Amino acid sequence: MFDFSAGWISLKDRTLIQVTGSDALHFLQGQLTFDLLTLGPDNFGWAAHCSPKGKVLFTTLVVKTGETFLLDAPMGMSELILSRLRPFILRSKVRIEEAHPHFSALGLMGQDLEEVAKSAGLNPLPAVGRQDEQPGVRCLRLSPDRLLIIAPPQRLAELSVPLDLSSQFWELGNVREGIAEVTPLTTDRYIPQWLNWDRIGGISFRKGCYTGQEIVARTHYLGKVKRRALHIALDSAVPVGTSILHGGEVTGEVFSCIKNEQGKYEGLAIIAGEESSNLVTEEAAPQALRILPLPYALSD
């Protein structure tokens, strides 16, 4: 999936929120699209928090460590997450706060990942989609070529690994794995299914009520999803939100755009219908989009 040897990435600028308290599980179950009752010490989940109209306000990777729930999200999302969740606490025994004083994150991605991890004392690694806890370090295997590590800052410093990859490569990993993480530029614009959140296990249609559930469930049960996130390739960078045209008509928009290891650009685009050819950006100098494969199917 990546044309470079495995390298370490500092993820200290990503948002990391911790939710604690005896009511934490019940509280988050009523706010996130993922069924937290399925969460244990050896797995993790992708989740979204929606507005009452069903639009995604933030996305997060949810990790349970002991009785603490950690929410990992893109840079710049901390204030939004805190401001959205805290008003719902009411009398619940829940505390929501920045996790960085207690936890920090590190990424490892690329070819020969297991050998590089082993050289840092992390061995064996969990299977894809699973997590485990090694001495003071929690390892989450996001894909065959990508590992997320969460640990107290002092413990991460003890690993003494070279931080030789830019954080943009972590975003590239999300693009190639079809994980449409909402950022401050893309909040409150899309329902979860448009972001393929149902295809990565990020929506439960059997759990109890959560904010925005009615719209999300209606989209699922009443018909075909009209828009999807597609993996795109471009020759040059375009701003997030740039319109995409098909036959002169707007059919979608650019969701993300990241420079890859070849110096070209890849991203995700939210596109209506099933058009996969003759797509161009709406710019003064339009460029053609190429659709690349995703690691999962968009239909059953």
C-alpha positions in Angstrom: 0.0 0.0 0.0 3.0 2.3 0.6 6.1 2.7 -1.5 8.4 3.5 1.4 10.0 1.7 4.3 8.2 1.8 7.6 8.9 5.0 9.6 7.7 6.6 12.8 5.4 9.6 12.9 4.7 12.0 15.8 1.0 12.3 16.3 1.2 14.7 19.2 -0.8 17.4 17.3 -3.8 15.1 16.8 -6.8 15.5 19.1 -7.0 13.1 22.0 -9.9 13.2 24.4 -10.5 11.0 27.5 -13.9 10.2 28.9 -14.0 8.8 32.4 -16.5 8.1 35.2 -19.0 5.4 36.1 -21.5 6.6 33.5 -18.9 7.0 30.7 -20.1 3.9 28.7 -23.8 4.8 28.9 -23.1 8.4 28.1 -21.0 7.7 24.9 -23.5 5.0 23.8 -26.1 7.8 23.5 -23.8 10.1 21.5 -21.8 8.0 19.0 -22.9 5.9 16.0 -20.7 2.9 17.1 -22.0 0.3 19.6 -19.6 0.7 22.5 -21.0 -2.5 24.1 -18.9 -4.4 21.5 -15.8 -2.6 22.7 -13.3 -4.6 24.7 -9.6 -4.6 25.7 -8.6 -6.3 22.4 -10.4 -4.2 19.8 -11.3 -0.6 18.9 -14.0 1.1 16.9 -14.6 3.9 14.4 -17.5 6.3 15.5 -19.2 9.5 14.5 -21.1 12.1 16.4 -24.0 13.7 14.5 -26.2 16.7 14.8 -29.9 16.2 15.2 -30.2 16.5 11.4 -27.8 13.5 11.0 -24.8 15.5 9.7 -21.4 14.4 11.1 -19.9 16.9 13.5 -16.9 14.8 14.4 -15.4 11.4 13.7 -13.2 9.4 16.1 -11.4 6.2 16.7 -12.6 4.9 20.1 -10.3 3.0 22.4 -11.0 1.5 25.8 -8.2 1.3 28.3 -9.3 0.1 31.6 -12.4 2.2 32.5 -11.2 5.1 30.4 -12.4 5.7 26.8 -10.0 7.6 24.5 -11.2 9.5 21.4 -8.6 10.0 18.7 -9.5 12.6 16.1 -7.7 14.9 13.6 -5.8 18.0 14.7 -8.0 21.0 15.6 -11.0 19.1 16.7 -10.6 19.3 20.5 -12.7 22.4 21.2 -15.5 21.2 18.9 -15.6 17.7 20.6 -15.6 19.1 24.1 -18.2 21.7 23.3 -20.5 19.1 21.7 -20.2 16.4 24.4 -20.1 18.4 27.6 -23.6 19.9 27.4 -25.1 16.4 27.4 -23.4 15.3 30.7 -26.1 16.9 32.9 -26.1 14.8 36.1 -24.2 11.9 34.6 -21.0 10.8 36.4 -18.8 11.6 33.5 -15.7 13.7 33.0 -14.5 14.8 29.5 -11.1 16.4 29.1 -8.0 16.6 27.0 -6.0 13.4 27.3 -2.6 14.7 26.4 -1.3 15.2 30.0 -1.9 11.5 30.5 -1.6 9.9 27.0 0.2 10.7 23.7 0.2 9.0 20.3 2.8 7.7 17.9 2.3 6.2 14.4 4.3 3.6 12.5 3.5 3.0 8.8 5.1 1.6 5.7 6.7 -1.6 4.4 8.3 -4.1 6.8 6.3 -2.6 9.6 6.6 -5.6 11.9 10.4 -5.7 11.7 10.7 -2.0 12.6 8.2 -2.4 15.5 10.2 -5.4 16.7 13.4 -3.3 16.8 11.6 -0.9 19.1 10.7 -3.8 21.5 7.1 -4.1 20.2 6.5 -7.8 19.4 4.3 -9.6 18.5 1.9 -7.1 17.0 -1.9 -7.6 17.1 -3.9 -8.6 14.0 -5.5 -6.0 11.8 -8.5 -4.5 13.5 -7.2 -5.5 17.0 -5.3 -3.9 19.8 -3.1 -5.2 22.6 -1.2 -3.8 25.5 2.5 -4.4 25.8 4.5 -3.0 28.7 3.1 0.5 29.1 2.2 0.7 25.5 -1.2 0.2 23.7 -0.8 -1.0 20.1 -3.7 -0.7 17.6 -3.3 -2.4 14.2 -5.2 -0.2 11.8 -4.1 -2.0 8.6 -1.3 -4.4 7.6 1.0 -1.4 7.1 -0.2 1.0 9.8 0.1 0.9 13.6 -1.2 3.4 16.1 0.5 3.5 19.5 -1.0 5.2 22.6 0.9 5.5 25.8 1.9 8.0 28.6 4.3 10.6 27.1 7.2 9.4 29.2 6.8 5.8 28.0 6.7 6.9 24.4 9.9 8.9 25.0 11.5 5.7 26.3 11.1 4.0 22.9 13.7 6.4 21.5 12.5 5.9 17.9 13.5 8.3 15.0 10.5 10.4 13.9 11.4 10.3 10.2 8.0 10.6 8.5 5.7 13.7 8.3 2.3 13.6 9.8 0.8 14.1 6.2 1.7 10.4 5.6 -0.7 9.5 8.4 -3.4 11.4 6.6 -2.4 9.6 3.4 -2.9 6.3 5.2 -6.5 7.4 6.1 -7.1 8.2 2.4 -5.9 4.9 1.1 -7.8 3.0 3.8 -10.9 4.9 3.0 -11.3 6.5 6.4 -13.0 9.9 5.9 -12.0 11.7 9.1 -14.0 14.9 9.6 -11.9 18.1 10.2 -12.8 21.7 11.0 -13.2 22.2 7.2 -15.6 19.4 6.7 -17.7 19.3 9.9 -21.6 19.4 9.7 -21.7 18.8 6.0 -22.2 15.0 5.4 -24.3 12.2 6.8 -22.2 9.2 8.0 -23.0 7.0 5.0 -21.7 9.6 2.6 -18.4 9.2 4.3 -18.6 5.3 4.1 -18.8 5.1 7.9 -21.2 2.1 7.5 -18.6 0.3 5.4 -15.9 0.5 8.1 -18.1 -0.7 10.9 -18.7 2.8 12.3 -22.5 2.7 12.5 -24.6 0.3 14.5 -28.2 -0.1 13.3 -29.2 -2.2 16.2 -28.1 -0.2 19.2 -30.4 2.2 21.1 -30.9 5.9 20.4 -28.1 8.4 19.7 -28.1 11.9 18.5 -29.0 12.0 14.8 -30.1 8.3 14.7 -33.4 8.9 13.0 -31.8 10.4 9.8 -29.0 7.8 9.7 -31.4 4.9 10.1 -33.8 6.3 7.6 -31.0 6.5 5.0 -30.1 2.9 5.7 -33.6 1.4 5.6 -35.4 3.4 3.0 -33.0 3.1 0.0 -29.7 3.4 -1.6 -27.1 5.8 -0.4 -26.9 8.6 -3.0 -23.4 9.8 -2.3 -20.2 8.0 -1.4 -16.6 8.8 -0.6 -14.3 7.8 -3.4 -10.5 7.6 -3.5 -9.2 10.0 -6.1 -5.9 10.9 -7.7 -4.9 14.4 -8.9 -1.8 15.9 -10.5 -1.9 19.0 -8.3 -3.4 20.1 -5.0 -6.9 21.6 -4.8 -8.7 23.1 -1.8 -11.1 21.0 0.3 -14.6 21.8 -0.9 -13.6 22.2 -4.6 -16.6 21.2 -6.7 -16.3 18.2 -9.0 -18.1 18.2 -12.4 -19.5 15.5 -14.6 -20.8 16.6 -18.0 -20.7 20.2 -16.8 -22.9 19.5 -13.8 -21.7 19.5 -10.2 -21.7 15.9 -8.9 -19.5 16.2 -5.8 -16.7 17.9 -4.0 -13.2 17.3 -2.7 -13.2 16.1 0.9 -9.4 15.8 1.3 -6.2 16.3 -0.7 -2.9 14.9 0.5 0.6 14.9 -1.2 1.8 11.3 -1.7 5.2 9.7 -1.8 5.5 10.3 -5.6 4.9 14.0 -5.3 1.4 13.7 -6.7 -1.9 14.1 -4.8 -4.5 11.7 -3.5 -7.7 12.3 -1.5 -11.3 11.4 -0.9 -14.2 13.0 -2.8 -17.9 12.9 -2.0 -19.5 12.0 -5.3 -23.2 11.5 -6.1 -24.4 8.7 -8.4 -22.2 6.1 -10.0 -20.0 8.3 -12.3 -16.4 7.2 -12.2 -15.1 8.7 -15.4 -14.9 12.1 -17.1 -14.8 13.8 -13.7 -13.0 17.2 -13.5 -12.4 19.8 -10.9 -14.3 23.1 -11.2 -11.3 25.5 -11.4 -9.9 28.1 -13.8 -7.7 25.3 -15.1 -9.7 22.1 -14.6 -7.9 18.8 -14.0 -9.2 15.3 -14.5 -9.8 13.1 -11.5 -8.8 9.4 -11.5 -10.7 7.0 -9.3 -8.6 4.6 -7.3 -9.7 1.5 -5.5 -10.8 1.4 -1.9 -10.0 -1.5 0.4 -13.7 -2.3 0.9 -16.8 -2.6 -1.2 -19.4 0.2 -1.3 -22.3 -2.2 -1.6 -23.3 -5.5 -0.1 
